[in-house]
Structure formats: structure tokens, C-alpha cells
Amino acid sequence: MDLGIKTFATFSDGTKIDAPKPLKKHIKRYRKLSKSLSKKTKGSKRYEKARLKVAKFHAKLKDTLDRFSA
């Protein structure tokens, strides 16, 4: 079994389960945050702020995935 963002779960026999709606909303925000981070200069204060935002988002996303999979 493989857990992902676009398809929530993919089993070894190839069956796929679509992601729940709240998870789909998070994808757009993740794209925005990661794009913002990639445009920053490494080592700057703004880069660190953006990196922390992405890290917090990853933690929330992990909690969401854990809640749906349990």
C-alpha cells in the first residue's frame, strides 16, 4: 500500500482510492508555499521564514493523512 497526496492510497493490485476533499485543498497551498521558498536566496532570513512555513505545513499534512488513514 502506498499513501500519497493526489491518490490517497494505491494498493499492490493497482486499485486507487482518491484523496478526501480537505486533502485536495491542501495541494494548492503546498504548491504556493514551495514556489515561494524556491524563489528565496538560501541562507537569508526570508528563506528561513518560508522554510518554517513549509515545515509547519508538512506537519499539518502528515496529521491530516494520519487522521484519514486511521
Sequence and secondary structure as in RCSB ss.txt:
>XXXX:A:sequence
MDLGIKTFATFSDGTKIDAPKPLKKHIKRYRKLSKSLSKKTKGSKRYEKARLKVAKFHAKLKDTLDRFSA
>XXXX:A:secstr
 EE SSEEEE TTS EEE  HHHHHHHHHHHHHHHHHHTS TTSHHHHHHHHHHHHHHHHHHHHHHHHH 
